[in-house]
Amino acid sequence: MKNRGYVYILITVFLWSTGGILIKYITGNPIAINGARSLIALILFFIYKKGLKIKINRYVVSAGICLMLTNTLYVMANKMTTAANAIVLQYLAPIFVLIWDCLYKKKLPSTREFLLVVMAFSGMVLFFFDQIDGGKLIGNCLAICAGLSFSGVFFINSLPKASSEDASMLGFLLSFLISIPFLNQIDYGNTTSIISLLCLGVFQVGLAYIFFSKGSKLTNPVTTSLIGLLEAVMNPIWVFLFYGETVGAYALCGSAVIILAVVLNTIWSAKEAN
């Protein structure tokens, strides 16, 4: 049963990792792209669940808003900086969660937590030494904001009365609603754009979240988190192989530092829980 859960998570990560290359192939407004893929994913959830009943409370609404911001900011960042920068900087989320937890509990961070935060932010700084130009700088900042809002998704969903599945569906719905004024800004006459958009909605978001919800129930969260980090590695590989986008030396070093910080945080948190 547990092995099946790991297979579900691996499938999820593979599907998530295609986001970078698919977004690069779509011509259009980033808000519209995220809204359209979210609508497709919502329809898929409707079919899978045979209806959409979203439980509404302040936790679900807050997490849903954070997810909507995460997905929107990530697509915007992907259009303005490299796919590697966008995905790795978003993976600052677990480090931001440490900060939220300290603020929520009104306590100072431990020495370990402080070192992890310093590591992660040192890695983040390295990104800004790599081929800095106006567009890329803004894209990197948007990716960091995506990581910040993504941390809100994790943190809020860990609180009582929260519901990850309901928050996901609400996040998809909100993403579509805010995109309505921009939906005419997608090149619907471009076959590559349309196929990529359909793949985003059906596979990269819809099926990915279905597999994730099934897999996360059968595996321990530590292993799930570590497997999930493969997305930060696989995403830039697809973009390099099929789009020719390369990563600078500073960004590569920054990626290694951030991923190491997240891995250490996951492992140490697991030891504390046991």
Disulfide bonds with the S-S distance in Angstrom:
none
